[in-house]
């Protein structure tokens, strides 16, 4: 709305100036010539054609901006209860860090596959219970698996056990 007011005021002022310049009865104010400094400065010639070109360019910019706002409105829905971004594909890209914070609950629901990938460490931390649940098989794959920073080998079906201790157990899975 502000840009429309600016365009309207500018148009009125410019049209009044053009009308006064076209009327021979209007008293012209002679301005003293500007002091010339290094080089000459050309005076700007404002013609009706120039003004129409500028107004046309501004109208095109406003139409483009209105298109962008309408595109955003079709994807972003804002209400008193919250904001929803709904798009066929959505990317969040952060050059340094991405932080998402919720004061209470956070839910991530995926219709098919979910993949979390990190170039370095991954930390999943809970202030209370942590549940990992699979409807079929749960696979843990790593060169070494430690439960509670354990150092004792875990027995498996073919392990040798003597005196209640695992003599030959897993070389990759350890418990306390």
C-alpha positions in Angstrom: 0.0 0.0 0.0 2.9 2.3 0.8 4.4 1.9 -2.6 1.0 2.8 -4.2 0.8 6.0 -2.2 4.4 6.9 -3.2 3.7 6.3 -6.9 0.4 8.3 -6.7 2.0 11.3 -5.0 5.0 11.2 -7.3 2.7 11.0 -10.3 0.7 14.0 -9.1 3.7 16.1 -8.4 5.3 15.3 -11.7 2.1 15.9 -13.7 1.7 19.2 -12.0 5.3 20.2 -12.8 4.8 19.1 -16.5 1.5 21.1 -16.7 3.1 24.2 -15.2 6.1 23.9 -17.6 3.7 23.6 -20.6 1.7 26.7 -19.6 3.4 29.9 -21.0 1.5 32.0 -18.5 3.2 30.3 -15.5 6.0 32.4 -14.1 9.3 30.7 -14.5 11.8 31.1 -11.7 15.3 31.7 -12.9 17.8 29.7 -11.0 21.3 30.9 -10.7 23.8 28.8 -12.6 25.6 26.3 -10.5 29.3 26.8 -9.8 31.2 24.6 -12.2 33.7 22.3 -10.6 36.0 19.9 -12.4 34.0 18.8 -15.4 30.5 19.7 -16.4 27.3 18.3 -15.0 24.5 17.6 -17.4 21.1 18.7 -16.3 18.5 15.9 -16.1 15.7 16.3 -18.7 12.4 15.1 -17.3 9.9 14.6 -20.0 6.4 13.1 -20.0 7.8 10.1 -21.9 10.5 9.6 -19.3 7.9 9.8 -16.5 5.7 7.3 -18.3 8.6 4.9 -18.7 9.4 5.2 -15.0 5.8 4.7 -14.0 5.5 1.6 -16.3 8.7 0.2 -14.8 7.4 0.8 -11.2 4.0 -0.9 -12.2 5.9 -3.9 -13.5 8.0 -4.1 -10.2 4.8 -3.9 -8.2 3.1 -6.6 -10.2 6.2 -8.8 -9.8 6.2 -8.2 -6.0 2.5 -9.0 -5.8 3.1 -12.3 -7.6 5.8 -13.2 -5.1 3.6 -12.3 -2.2 0.7 -14.4 -3.6 3.2 -17.3 -4.1 4.2 -17.0 -0.4 0.6 -16.8 0.7 -0.2 -20.1 -1.1 2.6 -21.9 0.9 2.7 -20.1 4.2 -0.4 -20.0 6.3 -0.4 -17.8 9.4 -3.1 -17.8 12.1 -3.4 -17.0 15.8 -2.8 -20.7 16.6 0.4 -21.0 14.6 2.1 -20.9 11.2 2.1 -23.7 8.6 4.4 -24.1 5.7 3.0 -26.5 3.1 4.9 -27.3 0.0 5.5 -30.2 -2.2 9.2 -30.0 -1.5 10.8 -27.9 1.3 14.5 -27.3 2.0 16.1 -25.6 4.9 19.7 -24.7 4.3 22.0 -23.2 6.9 25.6 -22.3 6.1 26.8 -22.6 9.7 24.2 -24.0 12.1 20.5 -24.9 12.2 18.7 -24.7 15.5 15.1 -25.8 16.0 13.6 -25.2 19.4 10.2 -26.0 20.8 8.9 -25.0 24.2 7.0 -28.2 24.7 6.6 -31.0 22.1 8.3 -31.7 18.8 6.9 -34.3 16.4 8.4 -35.5 13.2 6.2 -37.7 11.1 7.4 -39.2 7.8 5.1 -41.2 5.5 7.9 -43.5 4.2 11.6 -43.4 4.9 13.5 -41.2 7.3 17.3 -40.7 7.0 19.5 -38.7 9.4 23.0 -38.3 8.2 26.0 -36.6 9.9 29.5 -36.0 8.7 30.7 -36.5 12.3 29.1 -37.4 15.6 25.4 -37.8 16.4 24.0 -37.3 19.9 20.5 -38.3 20.9 19.9 -37.3 24.5 16.9 -37.5 26.7 16.1 -36.0 30.1 14.0 -39.1 31.0 13.3 -42.3 29.0 14.5 -42.9 25.4 12.6 -45.5 23.4 13.7 -46.9 20.0 11.1 -49.2 18.6 10.8 -51.0 15.3 7.9 -53.0 14.0 10.3 -55.5 12.5 14.0 -55.9 13.2 16.2 -53.3 14.9 19.7 -53.2 13.3 22.6 -51.6 15.1 25.7 -51.6 12.9 29.1 -50.2 13.9 32.6 -51.5 14.2 32.1 -51.6 17.9 28.9 -51.4 20.1 29.3 -50.5 23.8 26.4 -50.6 26.2 26.9 -48.1 29.1 30.6 -47.7 28.2 31.1 -51.5 28.8 34.4 -53.3 28.4 33.4 -57.0 28.8 32.6 -59.1 25.8 29.0 -60.2 25.3 28.5 -64.0 24.9 26.8 -65.4 21.9 25.6 -68.9 21.0 29.1 -70.3 20.3 30.9 -68.5 23.1 32.9 -70.4 25.7 31.8 -69.7 29.2 33.8 -70.9 32.2 33.1 -70.2 35.9 30.2 -67.8 35.0 32.5 -65.7 32.8 32.6 -65.3 29.0 35.9 -66.7 27.8 35.4 -66.2 24.1 32.6 -63.8 23.3 31.9 -61.0 20.8 34.9 -58.9 19.9 32.7 -56.0 18.9 29.8 -55.8 21.5 30.7 -54.9 25.1 28.7 -54.5 28.3 29.6 -53.3 31.8 
